[in-house]
């Protein structure tokens, strides 16, 4: 890496949010920019391990950052995919209640959907559910036409190419290891050498709280890694799922429950669950980091959360190790599914922020500091909302960094 340059802006993290931010800044402002990605390729972690859904905005509290950015970002994502010939489809999805106790939550989702501007929502009786998904079991349902599918790794690579075409630098294999000041400049020590910059943006995902601490900012939270494991439906049984089938989620948690997703690249995935990982990039059950374990074991917020949700934790862990339990959850939606119809597929790790009082942060959280912006909580629907989030951060950069408009 050429370390003689002084960049106007350095972005730490080459996932979809970091790249969307770089794309927004290079579109609006003059000046030099570098994206520092720890891995050897962009979109290596959360972006490259999700289910590829373009979310509608159904689930999120009206007026929240998630709701605002998802609704705006969803349509921006569809336009971007069209303009750049990225494989995608606006296929719609079903949210299905299988028990009477779930109907109040389904009612709430419908109300939120209307409040968030979703048009064409359709409440479905059992026989109407079968018009969309003939093999689904449900006593009540909600059809959401805005939901779609896409490949976010492909999206991220297009973002990166646009940034480079505009003169931005994408540096992979450049893990940030230290931060220091050199006069009024920031110096980021990386595995590829030192990078000097006037301003920085932290989009480090699973490492975002650590990067904030490194840069002298108290995040007021800690990242907990939740592994989401998937099964893949065997090709001869893909007919059981036409598009996307979701359960009514447990409103206490920022997770959507195991569901069926037809993928843009082909095939049908089932999952994910949400089990605590013992390493921040712990994609396998055997992955273990004593340092990561020690960090959340000494965090008071972790134990407050654990005491409150221990039953859920045990259930998710059991389902992680028991294919039968995983399939049983899927059979609530598609009763015809059998054990032999699915086999283990990939997994992802969600960076979920946890506050000291033991609460899972439910909304995006972005903190501004002197010549710094830190994205501290950006789980789903961040990929859907990435263009909107990037534009919002670019606006923060204009205010805090003194950038000049083109």
C-alpha positions in Angstrom: 0.0 0.0 0.0 1.2 3.5 -0.8 1.3 5.1 2.7 2.5 8.5 1.5 -1.0 9.7 0.6 -3.2 11.5 3.1 -6.8 10.6 2.5 -9.7 12.9 3.2 -11.8 10.0 4.4 -11.0 6.5 5.4 -13.8 3.9 5.8 -13.1 1.0 8.0 -15.0 -2.0 6.7 -15.7 -3.2 3.2 -19.2 -4.7 3.7 -22.3 -3.5 2.0 -22.8 -0.5 4.3 -19.1 0.7 4.1 -19.2 0.4 0.3 -22.5 2.1 0.0 -21.2 4.9 2.1 -18.1 5.2 -0.1 -20.3 5.2 -3.1 -22.5 8.0 -1.7 -19.5 10.2 -0.7 -17.7 9.8 -4.0 -20.9 10.8 -5.8 -21.4 14.0 -3.9 -18.0 15.2 -2.7 -14.6 16.1 -3.9 -11.6 14.6 -2.1 -9.8 11.3 -1.7 -11.3 8.2 0.0 -10.1 4.8 0.9 -12.0 1.7 2.1 -10.0 -0.6 4.4 -11.3 -4.2 4.4 -9.7 -6.7 6.8 -10.3 -9.7 4.6 -9.0 -10.5 1.1 -12.3 -9.7 -0.6 -15.2 -7.3 0.1 -18.5 -8.5 1.6 -16.8 -11.4 3.4 -18.9 -11.5 6.6 -22.5 -10.4 7.2 -23.1 -9.2 3.7 -21.9 -12.4 2.1 -23.7 -14.7 4.5 -27.2 -13.5 4.6 -30.3 -14.9 2.8 -30.5 -12.3 0.1 -33.9 -10.8 0.9 -34.9 -7.3 -0.1 -37.0 -6.4 2.9 -40.2 -4.5 2.7 -40.2 -2.5 5.9 -43.0 -4.5 7.5 -41.4 -5.3 10.9 -40.0 -2.0 12.0 -41.4 0.6 14.4 -42.8 3.5 12.4 -40.4 6.5 12.5 -37.4 4.3 13.4 -34.2 4.5 11.4 -34.8 0.9 10.3 -38.3 1.8 9.0 -37.3 5.0 7.3 -34.1 3.6 5.7 -35.6 0.3 4.7 -38.6 1.8 2.9 -36.4 4.3 1.0 -33.5 1.9 0.5 -35.8 -0.9 -0.8 -36.9 1.1 -3.8 -33.4 2.4 -4.3 -32.1 -1.2 -4.3 -34.6 -2.3 -6.9 -33.7 0.7 -9.1 -29.9 0.0 -8.7 -30.4 -3.7 -9.6 -32.3 -2.7 -12.7 -29.7 -0.2 -13.8 -26.8 -2.5 -13.3 -28.4 -5.8 -14.5 -28.1 -7.5 -11.1 -30.2 -10.6 -10.7 -33.2 -9.9 -8.5 -37.0 -10.4 -8.3 -39.8 -8.6 -6.5 -41.6 -11.8 -5.7 -43.5 -10.9 -2.5 -43.7 -13.0 0.7 -46.2 -14.5 3.1 -46.2 -14.1 6.9 -48.1 -17.0 8.3 -49.8 -17.5 11.7 -50.1 -21.2 12.7 -51.5 -20.6 16.2 -54.3 -18.3 17.5 -51.8 -16.7 20.0 -49.9 -15.3 17.0 -52.8 -13.3 15.5 -52.3 -10.2 17.7 -48.7 -10.0 16.6 -49.8 -10.4 13.0 -52.3 -7.6 13.5 -49.5 -5.4 14.8 -47.3 -6.2 11.7 -50.2 -5.3 9.4 -50.6 -2.0 11.2 -46.9 -1.3 11.0 -46.9 -2.1 7.4 -49.6 0.4 6.7 -47.9 3.0 8.9 -44.7 2.5 6.9 -46.4 3.1 3.6 -46.7 -0.5 2.3 -49.4 -0.6 -0.3 -51.1 -3.8 -1.4 -50.9 -5.7 1.8 -53.5 -8.5 1.8 -54.8 -10.4 4.8 -55.4 -14.0 3.9 -57.8 -16.7 5.1 -56.4 -20.3 5.2 -57.8 -21.1 1.7 -56.3 -17.8 0.3 -52.9 -18.7 1.7 -52.9 -21.7 -0.7 -53.4 -19.4 -3.7 -49.8 -18.1 -3.0 -48.2 -21.2 -1.3 -50.2 -24.4 -1.9 -48.1 -26.4 0.6 -48.3 -24.0 3.6 -50.2 -24.6 6.8 -51.7 -21.5 8.4 -54.8 -20.2 10.1 -54.1 -16.6 9.1 -51.7 -14.8 6.8 -50.4 -11.6 5.4 -49.2 -11.1 1.8 -46.4 -8.5 1.4 -45.9 -7.6 -2.3 -42.8 -5.4 -1.8 -40.4 -8.1 -0.6 -37.9 -9.5 -3.1 -34.7 -11.5 -3.5 -31.2 -10.5 -4.7 -27.5 -11.5 -4.3 -25.9 -8.9 -2.0 -22.4 -10.0 -2.7 -23.0 -9.1 -6.3 -24.5 -5.8 -5.3 -21.4 -5.1 -3.1 -19.0 -5.8 -5.9 -20.8 -3.3 -8.1 -20.7 -0.7 -5.4 -16.9 -1.3 -5.1 -16.4 -0.9 -8.8 -18.3 2.4 -8.9 -16.2 3.7 -6.0 -13.0 2.7 -7.9 -14.3 4.3 -11.1 -14.7 7.5 -9.2 -11.2 7.4 -8.0 -11.7 5.8 -4.6 -9.3 3.1 -3.3 -10.6 -0.3 -2.1 -7.8 -1.9 0.0 -8.4 -5.5 1.0 -6.3 -7.5 3.4 -5.9 -4.3 5.5 -7.1 -5.1 9.0 -7.0 -2.0 11.2 -4.9 -2.8 14.3 -4.3 0.6 15.9 -5.3 4.3 15.9 -3.2 7.3 16.8 -3.1 11.0 16.2 -0.4 12.8 14.2 -1.1 16.5 14.7 -4.6 17.0 13.3 -4.5 13.8 11.2 -5.6 10.3 12.1 -3.2 7.4 11.5 -4.7 4.0 11.1 -2.2 1.2 11.5 -3.2 -1.7 9.3 -1.8 -5.1 8.2 -0.8 -3.4 4.9 0.9 -0.4 6.4 -0.2 3.0 7.9 -3.0 5.0 6.5 -3.2 8.8 7.2 -6.6 10.5 6.9 -8.4 13.6 8.0 -11.7 11.9 8.9 -12.9 8.3 9.4 -16.1 6.3 9.2 -16.4 3.0 11.1 -18.4 0.4 9.3 -16.6 -2.6 10.8 -19.7 -4.7 11.6 -18.8 -7.5 14.0 -15.8 -5.4 15.2 -17.5 -2.0 15.2 -17.5 -1.5 19.0 -13.8 -2.4 19.2 -12.9 0.0 16.5 -14.9 2.7 18.3 -13.0 2.1 21.5 -9.7 2.1 19.5 -10.6 5.5 18.1 -11.3 7.0 21.5 -15.1 6.8 21.3 -17.2 5.1 24.0 -19.9 3.1 22.1 -22.1 2.5 25.1 -22.8 -1.1 23.9 -21.1 -4.3 23.0 -21.4 -6.4 19.9 -22.7 -10.0 20.5 -22.3 -12.4 17.7 -25.4 -14.5 16.9 -24.8 -17.3 14.4 -27.7 -18.1 12.0 -27.6 -21.6 10.6 -29.3 -22.6 7.3 -30.6 -25.8 5.7 -31.0 -26.2 2.0 -34.1 -27.9 0.5 -33.1 -30.7 -1.8 -33.9 -29.9 -5.5 -36.7 -32.4 -5.9 -38.6 -30.8 -3.0 -38.2 -27.2 -4.0 -41.7 -27.2 -5.3 -42.9 -27.0 -1.7 -41.8 -23.4 -1.6 -42.8 -20.9 -4.4 -41.3 -17.7 -2.9 -40.8 -16.6 0.7 -42.6 -18.0 3.7 -42.1 -16.5 7.2 -43.6 -17.2 10.6 -45.0 -14.5 12.8 -41.9 -13.4 14.8 -41.5 -13.2 18.5 -41.7 -9.4 19.0 -39.4 -9.6 22.0 -36.4 -10.3 19.7 -34.9 -8.6 16.6 -35.0 -11.9 14.8 -37.6 -13.2 12.3 -37.7 -16.9 13.1 -36.8 -19.8 10.8 -38.3 -19.3 7.4 -38.1 -20.4 3.8 -36.3 -18.3 1.1 -36.1 -18.8 -2.6 -32.7 -17.5 -3.5 -31.8 -15.3 -6.5 -29.0 -17.6 -7.4 -31.3 -20.6 -7.3 -32.4 -23.1 -4.7 -34.4 -22.7 -1.5 -32.9 -22.1 2.0 -34.5 -22.7 5.3 -33.5 -20.8 8.4 -31.8 -19.1 10.1 -31.9 -19.8 13.8 -30.2 -17.4 16.2 -27.6 -19.0 18.5 -24.9 -17.2 20.5 -21.5 -17.8 18.7 -18.4 -18.2 20.7 -16.3 -16.2 18.3 -17.2 -13.0 16.5 -16.6 -14.6 13.1 -17.8 -18.0 14.4 -19.5 -19.6 11.4 -19.0 -23.1 12.7 -20.2 -24.6 16.0 -16.5 -25.5 16.8 -15.3 -21.9 16.3 -14.1 -20.6 19.6 -12.2 -17.4 20.7 -11.2 -17.2 24.4 -10.7 -13.5 24.0 -14.2 -13.0 22.6 -15.7 -15.3 25.3 -13.9 -13.4 28.0 -15.1 -10.1 26.7 -18.8 -10.8 26.8 -18.5 -13.0 30.0 -17.2 -9.9 31.8 -19.9 -7.6 30.4 -22.8 -7.0 32.7 -25.2 -6.5 29.9 -24.6 -10.1 28.7 -25.6 -11.6 32.1 -28.7 -9.4 32.4 -29.8 -10.5 28.9 -29.0 -14.2 29.7 -31.0 -14.1 32.9 -34.0 -12.7 31.1 -33.9 -14.9 28.0 -32.2 -18.2 29.2 -35.2 -20.3 28.0 -34.9 -18.9 24.5 -31.1 -19.5 24.5 -31.5 -23.1 25.5 -34.1 -23.7 22.9 -32.0 -22.1 20.1 -28.9 -24.0 21.1 -30.9 -27.3 21.2 -32.2 -26.6 17.7 -28.7 -25.8 16.5 -27.6 -29.3 17.4 -30.8 -31.1 16.6 -31.9 -31.4 12.9 -35.1 -32.9 14.1 -35.9 -29.8 16.2 -35.0 -27.5 13.3 -37.2 -29.5 10.9 -40.1 -29.5 13.4 -40.0 -25.7 13.4 -40.1 -25.7 9.6 -43.0 -28.2 9.5 -45.2 -25.7 11.4 -45.1 -23.8 8.1 -44.8 -26.6 5.6 -46.1 -29.9 7.1 -45.1 -32.0 4.1 -41.4 -31.3 4.7 -39.4 -34.4 5.9 -36.0 -34.8 7.5 -34.5 -36.1 4.3 -35.8 -33.1 2.4 -33.2 -30.7 3.8 -29.5 -30.9 4.4 -27.1 -28.5 6.2 -26.1 -25.4 4.2 -24.1 -22.3 5.2 -24.3 -20.0 8.2 -23.9 -16.3 8.9 -23.1 -14.3 12.0 -25.2 -11.3 13.0 -23.5 -8.4 14.8 -26.1 -7.6 17.4 -25.5 -4.6 19.8 -26.3 -5.1 23.5 -26.5 -2.3 26.0 -25.2 -2.5 29.6 -28.8 -2.9 30.9 -29.1 -6.2 28.9 -31.3 -4.9 26.1 -30.8 -5.9 22.5 -30.6 -2.7 20.4 -33.6 -2.8 18.1 -32.8 0.1 15.8 -29.8 1.2 13.8 -27.3 3.1 15.9 -24.9 5.6 14.4 -22.7 7.8 16.6 -21.0 11.1 15.4 -17.8 12.4 16.9 -15.2 14.9 15.9 -14.3 14.0 12.3 -15.6 10.5 13.0 -18.8 8.5 12.3 -19.3 5.1 13.9 -22.0 2.7 12.7 -22.5 0.6 15.8 -25.6 -1.4 15.1 -26.6 -2.2 11.5 -28.1 -5.7 11.3 -31.0 -6.6 9.0 -32.4 -4.8 7.1 -29.1 -2.9 6.6 -28.3 -4.6 3.2 -31.8 -3.7 1.9 -31.3 -0.2 3.3 -27.6 0.2 2.3 -28.1 2.9 -0.3 -30.2 5.0 2.0 -27.8 4.4 5.0 -24.9 5.4 2.8 -26.6 8.6 1.8 -27.4 9.4 5.4 -23.8 8.9 6.5 -22.7 11.0 3.6 -24.9 13.8 5.0 -23.2 13.4 8.4 -19.8 13.5 6.7 -20.7 16.8 5.1 -21.6 18.3 8.4 -18.7 16.8 10.4 -15.9 16.5 7.9 -16.1 19.8 5.9 -16.2 18.1 2.6 -16.8 20.1 -0.6 -19.7 19.3 -2.9 -18.8 18.5 -6.5 
